[in-house]
Amino acid sequence: MDFQTNYPLSELTTFRIGGPASFYAHVANLNELKEALDFAQQKNLSVLVLGGGSNVLISDQGFVGLVIQINFKGIEKVSEDKDSVMLKVAAGEIWDDVVAFAEKNNFWGIENLSHVPGKTGAVPVQNVGCYGQEASDVVEKIEVLGLNSQKVKEFTKTELDFNYRTSKLNQEWKNKYVILSVYFRLSKIPSPNLTYVDLKKYFAGRDKAMVSLNEIRTALKQIRANKFPDLTQMGTVGSFFKNFILTEEQYNTLVYCTKQNFGQEGVDRLIQVVNKFPQKNGIKVPTAFLLDICGLKGKAVGEAKLWEKQPVVIVNTGNAKAADVLELFKQVQAEILAKTGMRVTAEPEFI
Ligand SMILES: Cc1cc2nc3c(=O)[nH]c(=O)nc-3n(C[C@H](O)[C@H](O)[C@H](O)COP(=O)(O)OP(=O)(O)OC[C@H]3O[C@@H](n4cnc5c(N)ncnc54)[C@H](O)[C@@H]3O)c2cc1C
């Protein structure tokens, strides 16, 4: 196997940020993965597993250790009944290719996750979600390799403990397992989920039951083009800040601070935005609203900037450093905390 040294990690991330990895290898199957892990063990190296690098902020100093990029391929139908099908998808499959495969075969349940960058192995890690669907709606189980034990095992959806942008894989099991494949249960029954505000607007006047998978994918391509910069033009990891899912008490604090700093007009805007995003468990407050009301749109540190069109997105406008992004994040966090009492957290993984 080829272990490259001093490999520039900026080339492996959509932010185009990150210093070098001491060692880098890409692996296409379980044997290669085990060989790479043996290499790391022999040299006593830390290991970082990467998919498409679209949810990581890697330090300017890089990563001291071995970076393993997962390139396993394969989409397999493992079982089906009258109403549903179970797909086993290898971790290295490009996620949007999987959504395209589902569209081609008329399988429902992941169409709203169209055009999310990255690979399938990362989908359960942060319980990828958007436009009213989440990985946890469809992930049945995952197959993993223990980083230390090198044993293959499976975890069910319940064991993964999915929540908003979290699972055990990015909490207490962080850096313990390499995901080899993900099992998805998809529906054969057409079931368009168009409740999310942007989709509702796009398909206004249409008989919702008649909207096809292809139309949803086309709609999301357009909707997302206005929400995220073109990755060929600018580096980004998409939404940098998590949204808030608040308890009643936390929401009351936010209302109080909003009234103090932005008056009744601010509170009216807050109520309007909360009503737009009804949430089952808790009260959803989009961080974009807080950034907007605090006047932070377009704020920059070095070449890292809150994108004007969608301020939850931090863009690398040229040669931003991880240190710029981090400083921008800290300044934004402090300003929002001071004006609204809310502490924003970051969505990507800091490495
Ligand atoms: C323009 C843009 C838009 C985006 N939109 C969305 C969105 O709408 N919703 C959303 O949820 N996310 C969104 N994202 C974030 C990102 O695309 C997702 O989180 C995606 O799932 C990350 O996949 P990746 O393969 O690039 O993961 P990476 O960035 O490579 O890794 C992310 C984390 O997962 C771990 N990991 C990756 N693969 C494996 C594996 N096989 N085994 C174990 N651990 C692994 C890594 O160690 C790291 O901790 C967006 C990003 C961009 C750039």
The ligand as an SDF file (V2000), in Angstrom:
LIG
                    3D

 53 58  0  0  0  0  0  0  0  0999 V2000
  -22.0770   23.0210    0.5600 C   0  0  0  0  0  0  0  0  0  0  0  0
  -22.3640   22.0940    1.7200 C   0  0  0  0  0  0  0  0  0  0  0  0
  -23.6650   21.8500    2.0900 C   0  0  0  0  0  0  0  0  0  0  0  0
  -23.9520   20.9780    3.1630 C   0  0  0  0  0  0  0  0  0  0  0  0
  -25.2500   20.7380    3.4830 N   0  0  0  0  0  0  0  0  0  0  0  0
  -25.5370   19.9170    4.5240 C   0  0  0  0  0  0  0  0  0  0  0  0
  -26.8950   19.6730    4.8830 C   0  0  0  0  0  0  0  0  0  0  0  0
  -27.8230   20.1580    4.2540 O   0  0  0  0  0  0  0  0  0  0  0  0
  -27.1280   18.8620    5.9500 N   0  0  0  0  0  0  0  0  0  0  0  0
  -26.1100   18.2840    6.6580 C   0  0  0  0  0  0  0  0  0  0  0  0
  -26.4090   17.5610    7.6260 O   0  0  0  0  0  0  0  0  0  0  0  0
  -24.8240   18.4990    6.3210 N   0  0  0  0  0  0  0  0  0  0  0  0
  -24.5120   19.3010    5.2880 C   0  0  0  0  0  0  0  0  0  0  0  0
  -23.2050   19.5310    4.9520 N   0  0  0  0  0  0  0  0  0  0  0  0
  -22.1250   18.9350    5.7660 C   0  0  0  0  0  0  0  0  0  0  0  0
  -21.5420   17.6370    5.1600 C   0  0  0  0  0  0  0  0  0  0  0  0
  -21.7490   17.5760    3.7820 O   0  0  0  0  0  0  0  0  0  0  0  0
  -22.1420   16.3870    5.8040 C   0  0  0  0  0  0  0  0  0  0  0  0
  -21.9230   16.4100    7.1890 O   0  0  0  0  0  0  0  0  0  0  0  0
  -21.5290   15.1110    5.1960 C   0  0  0  0  0  0  0  0  0  0  0  0
  -22.2170   13.9880    5.6520 O   0  0  0  0  0  0  0  0  0  0  0  0
  -20.0410   14.9540    5.5240 C   0  0  0  0  0  0  0  0  0  0  0  0
  -19.5570   13.8660    4.7290 O   0  0  0  0  0  0  0  0  0  0  0  0
  -18.0170   13.6980    4.4300 P   0  0  0  0  0  0  0  0  0  0  0  0
  -17.8370   12.3620    3.7830 O   0  0  0  0  0  0  0  0  0  0  0  0
  -17.4930   14.8510    3.6920 O   0  0  0  0  0  0  0  0  0  0  0  0
  -17.4460   13.6480    5.9100 O   0  0  0  0  0  0  0  0  0  0  0  0
  -16.0170   14.1850    6.4170 P   0  0  0  0  0  0  0  0  0  0  0  0
  -16.0190   15.6660    6.4410 O   0  0  0  0  0  0  0  0  0  0  0  0
  -14.9220   13.5190    5.6840 O   0  0  0  0  0  0  0  0  0  0  0  0
  -16.0510   13.6460    7.9170 O   0  0  0  0  0  0  0  0  0  0  0  0
  -16.9840   14.1680    8.8490 C   0  0  0  0  0  0  0  0  0  0  0  0
  -16.8470   13.3890   10.1550 C   0  0  0  0  0  0  0  0  0  0  0  0
  -17.2590   12.0340    9.9450 O   0  0  0  0  0  0  0  0  0  0  0  0
  -16.1820   11.1310   10.2180 C   0  0  0  0  0  0  0  0  0  0  0  0
  -16.2370   10.0780    9.2040 N   0  0  0  0  0  0  0  0  0  0  0  0
  -16.3530   10.2280    7.8600 C   0  0  0  0  0  0  0  0  0  0  0  0
  -16.4040    9.0230    7.2570 N   0  0  0  0  0  0  0  0  0  0  0  0
  -16.3230    8.1000    8.2390 C   0  0  0  0  0  0  0  0  0  0  0  0
  -16.2970    6.6630    8.2750 C   0  0  0  0  0  0  0  0  0  0  0  0
  -16.3950    5.9270    7.1650 N   0  0  0  0  0  0  0  0  0  0  0  0
  -16.1780    6.0540    9.4840 N   0  0  0  0  0  0  0  0  0  0  0  0
  -16.0870    6.7800   10.6390 C   0  0  0  0  0  0  0  0  0  0  0  0
  -16.0920    8.1260   10.6650 N   0  0  0  0  0  0  0  0  0  0  0  0
  -16.2080    8.7730    9.4800 C   0  0  0  0  0  0  0  0  0  0  0  0
  -14.9070   11.9620   10.1300 C   0  0  0  0  0  0  0  0  0  0  0  0
  -13.8950   11.4300   10.9500 O   0  0  0  0  0  0  0  0  0  0  0  0
  -15.4040   13.3120   10.6500 C   0  0  0  0  0  0  0  0  0  0  0  0
  -15.4510   13.2840   12.0590 O   0  0  0  0  0  0  0  0  0  0  0  0
  -22.8920   20.3800    3.8750 C   0  0  0  0  0  0  0  0  0  0  0  0
  -21.5620   20.6420    3.4890 C   0  0  0  0  0  0  0  0  0  0  0  0
  -21.3030   21.4860    2.4190 C   0  0  0  0  0  0  0  0  0  0  0  0
  -19.8780   21.7260    2.0050 C   0  0  0  0  0  0  0  0  0  0  0  0
  1  2  1  0
  2  3  1  0
  2 52  2  0
  3  4  2  0
  4  5  1  0
  4 50  1  0
  5  6  2  0
  6  7  1  0
  6 13  1  0
  7  8  2  0
  7  9  1  0
  9 10  1  0
 10 11  2  0
 10 12  1  0
 12 13  2  0
 13 14  1  0
 14 15  1  0
 14 50  1  0
 15 16  1  0
 16 17  1  0
 16 18  1  0
 18 19  1  0
 18 20  1  0
 20 21  1  0
 20 22  1  0
 22 23  1  0
 23 24  1  0
 24 25  2  0
 24 26  1  0
 24 27  1  0
 27 28  1  0
 28 29  2  0
 28 30  1  0
 28 31  1  0
 31 32  1  0
 32 33  1  0
 33 34  1  0
 33 48  1  0
 34 35  1  0
 35 36  1  0
 35 46  1  0
 36 37  1  0
 36 45  1  0
 37 38  2  0
 38 39  1  0
 39 40  1  0
 39 45  2  0
 40 41  1  0
 40 42  2  0
 42 43  1  0
 43 44  2  0
 44 45  1  0
 46 47  1  0
 46 48  1  0
 48 49  1  0
 50 51  2  0
 51 52  1  0
 52 53  1  0
M  END
$$$$
